[in-house]
Amino acid sequence: MSKGNTSKGKLYMIPTTLGDNEPLEVLPLSIKRTIEEIDYFIVENEKTARRFIKKISPRKSQPSLQLYSLNKFTDQAVIPSFLDPCFQGNNVGIISEAGCPGIADPGADVVALAHEKGIQVVPLVGPSSITLALMASGLNGQNFAFNGYLPIETTDRKKAIKQFERLSKEKYQTQLFIETPYRNNTLFSELLKTLSKETRLCVAADITLATEFISTKKVKNWSLQELDLHKRPAIFLIQA
């Protein structure tokens, strides 16, 4: 959306769905309107970004889109150029692969640059598995910490689990973490073996999807339920 050369464009943080559901089931109309007015996007994966844009705005011209890839393969030296359209009066959008950009997702580096360059950053409303899981967990929502991924090596992972459980107890703080979906069952099993039997554990999987599962129990009670989390996007929360 051009604003002329006299003013800078804005950087819009554009959430997406958390799975394969219809965008407008979980996203407000403001997302659709914003996407329809922007031609410059910073994305993690061009193919899935184009699919999302087409799904939420079928009539938007795909050839007019200018997409910049931001992922682990991106040369850090080129990232500042992603904001060049803003200096020509055009708005730029950051599109997450799932959920909210900048939250457990790439985008924070671009946002930091935007602030340095005096470009207004506009966060838009959308689903975040972190906040939705915390809302539904019944655990402390006044004091919490998201820790990303735990170590893969068994000994280090056990040590990390005990450390977060200790922090939770000392600070009365909910601890949140995630795992690669194909390792969910391994992590879940490790949590049951490592955590105190009285610690509360919430498992939230497939949030906002038809198969959504969110349950909080003491660790000693989880053994009474069979749960298969293989390849399901999930988030784990504990409170000692």
C-alpha positions in Angstrom: 0.0 0.0 0.0 1.8 3.1 -1.2 1.8 6.2 0.9 4.1 8.3 -1.3 7.7 9.2 -0.5 6.9 11.7 2.2 6.1 9.2 4.9 7.4 5.8 5.9 5.3 2.6 5.5 4.6 0.5 8.5 5.6 -3.0 9.5 2.6 -5.3 10.1 3.0 -8.4 12.2 0.5 -10.8 10.6 -0.6 -14.0 12.5 -1.7 -17.1 10.6 -3.7 -20.2 11.6 -2.2 -22.9 13.9 -3.2 -25.7 11.5 -5.1 -26.5 8.4 -8.4 -24.7 9.2 -10.2 -21.9 7.4 -8.4 -18.6 8.2 -11.5 -16.6 9.1 -12.5 -19.3 11.6 -9.7 -18.1 13.9 -8.5 -14.8 12.4 -10.3 -11.4 12.5 -11.3 -9.7 9.3 -8.6 -7.1 10.0 -6.0 -9.7 8.9 -7.8 -10.1 5.5 -8.1 -6.4 5.0 -4.4 -5.8 5.9 -3.2 -8.5 3.5 -5.3 -7.1 0.7 -3.6 -3.8 1.1 0.0 -5.0 1.2 2.2 -6.4 -1.6 5.5 -6.7 0.3 5.9 -9.6 2.7 8.7 -11.1 4.8 8.0 -14.9 5.1 9.6 -18.0 6.4 8.5 -20.2 3.5 7.4 -18.6 0.2 5.2 -21.5 -0.9 3.1 -21.8 2.2 2.9 -18.0 2.5 1.5 -17.7 -1.0 -1.0 -20.5 -0.2 -2.1 -18.7 3.0 -2.5 -15.3 1.1 -4.5 -17.0 -1.6 -6.7 -18.7 0.9 -7.6 -15.6 2.9 -7.7 -13.3 -0.1 -8.5 -15.3 -3.3 -8.8 -12.3 -5.5 -5.4 -10.8 -4.6 -3.0 -10.7 -7.5 -0.2 -13.2 -6.8 2.2 -11.8 -9.5 2.1 -8.5 -7.7 3.5 -10.0 -4.5 7.1 -9.3 -3.4 8.2 -12.0 -0.9 11.5 -11.9 1.1 12.5 -15.2 2.8 13.5 -15.1 6.4 14.7 -18.4 7.8 17.8 -20.1 9.0 19.3 -19.9 5.5 18.9 -16.2 5.2 22.1 -14.1 4.9 22.0 -11.7 7.9 23.5 -9.0 5.7 20.4 -8.8 3.4 17.8 -8.6 6.2 18.0 -4.7 6.5 17.0 -4.5 2.8 13.7 -6.2 3.6 12.5 -2.9 5.0 13.5 -0.8 2.0 9.9 -0.6 0.7 8.9 1.2 4.0 11.2 4.1 3.0 9.3 4.3 -0.3 6.0 4.7 1.5 4.9 1.0 1.3 3.7 -1.1 4.1 5.4 -4.5 4.7 4.0 -7.5 6.4 5.7 -10.3 8.3 3.8 -13.6 8.0 4.4 -16.4 10.4 4.3 -20.1 9.4 1.9 -20.8 12.3 0.6 -18.4 15.0 2.2 -15.0 15.7 5.4 -13.8 14.1 8.1 -12.9 16.6 6.7 -15.2 19.3 8.6 -18.6 19.1 8.9 -17.7 15.4 11.3 -15.7 13.2 10.7 -12.0 12.9 12.2 -10.4 16.0 15.4 -9.3 14.2 13.4 -7.5 11.6 11.2 -5.8 14.2 14.3 -4.7 16.1 15.6 -3.1 12.9 12.3 -1.4 12.3 12.4 0.2 15.7 16.0 1.4 15.1 15.0 2.9 11.8 11.9 4.6 13.1 9.4 2.4 11.3 6.1 1.9 13.1 5.5 -1.7 14.1 1.8 -2.8 14.1 1.0 -6.2 15.8 -2.3 -7.8 14.7 -4.5 -10.0 16.7 -4.3 -13.8 16.0 -3.9 -17.2 17.7 -0.7 -18.0 19.7 -0.4 -21.5 21.0 1.6 -20.1 24.0 -1.1 -17.8 25.2 -4.0 -20.1 24.3 -2.5 -23.0 26.2 -1.8 -20.9 29.2 -5.3 -19.5 29.2 -6.8 -23.0 29.2 -4.3 -24.7 31.6 -5.5 -23.4 34.9 -1.9 -22.8 35.8 -0.4 -19.4 37.0 -1.1 -16.8 34.3 0.4 -14.0 36.4 4.0 -15.3 36.3 5.2 -17.6 33.6 8.1 -18.3 31.3 8.3 -19.7 27.8 11.5 -21.7 27.3 11.4 -23.0 23.7 12.9 -26.4 23.1 14.5 -28.6 25.7 17.8 -30.3 25.0 17.6 -33.5 22.9 20.2 -35.5 24.8 18.5 -37.5 27.5 20.7 -36.5 30.4 20.7 -32.8 29.5 16.9 -33.0 29.0 16.3 -34.5 32.4 18.5 -31.9 34.0 16.5 -29.1 32.2 13.2 -30.6 33.3 14.3 -30.7 36.9 15.7 -27.2 36.7 12.4 -25.8 35.3 10.4 -27.6 37.9 12.6 -26.1 40.7 12.2 -22.6 39.2 8.4 -23.2 39.1 8.3 -24.1 42.7 10.6 -21.3 43.9 8.9 -18.5 41.9 5.4 -20.0 41.7 5.9 -19.7 38.0 4.4 -21.6 35.1 7.0 -23.1 32.8 6.2 -23.6 29.1 8.1 -25.5 26.4 7.7 -27.2 23.1 9.1 -30.1 21.1 9.5 -31.1 17.5 6.1 -32.9 16.9 7.7 -36.3 16.1 9.5 -36.3 19.5 6.4 -35.3 21.5 5.8 -38.8 22.8 9.4 -39.2 24.0 9.3 -35.8 25.8 5.9 -36.6 27.4 7.2 -39.9 28.7 10.3 -38.2 30.0 8.2 -35.6 31.9 6.2 -38.3 33.6 9.4 -40.1 34.7 11.3 -37.0 35.8 8.8 -34.6 37.4 7.5 -34.9 40.9 4.2 -36.8 41.2 2.5 -33.8 42.6 3.6 -31.4 39.9 0.8 -30.3 37.6 1.4 -30.9 33.9 -0.8 -29.5 31.1 -0.6 -30.9 27.6 -2.2 -28.8 24.8 -2.2 -30.3 21.3 -3.8 -29.3 18.0 -5.0 -26.0 19.5 -7.9 -24.4 17.5 -8.3 -27.6 15.4 -11.1 -30.1 15.4 -8.8 -32.5 17.2 -7.9 -30.0 19.9 -6.8 -31.6 23.2 -6.0 -29.6 26.4 -5.8 -31.3 29.8 -4.1 -30.5 33.1 -3.4 -33.2 35.7 -1.0 -34.0 38.4 1.8 -36.1 37.0 0.7 -39.1 39.1 -2.6 -39.1 37.3 -1.4 -38.9 33.8 -0.4 -42.6 33.8 -4.1 -43.4 33.9 -4.6 -42.0 30.4 -3.2 -43.1 27.1 -2.1 -40.2 24.9 -0.6 -40.2 21.5 1.0 -36.9 20.5 3.1 -38.1 17.6 3.3 -35.4 14.9 0.7 -33.2 16.6 1.8 -29.6 17.3 1.8 -29.5 21.1 2.9 -27.3 24.0 3.7 -28.5 27.5 3.2 -26.5 30.8 4.2 -27.4 34.3 3.6 -25.9 37.7 5.2 -27.3 40.8 
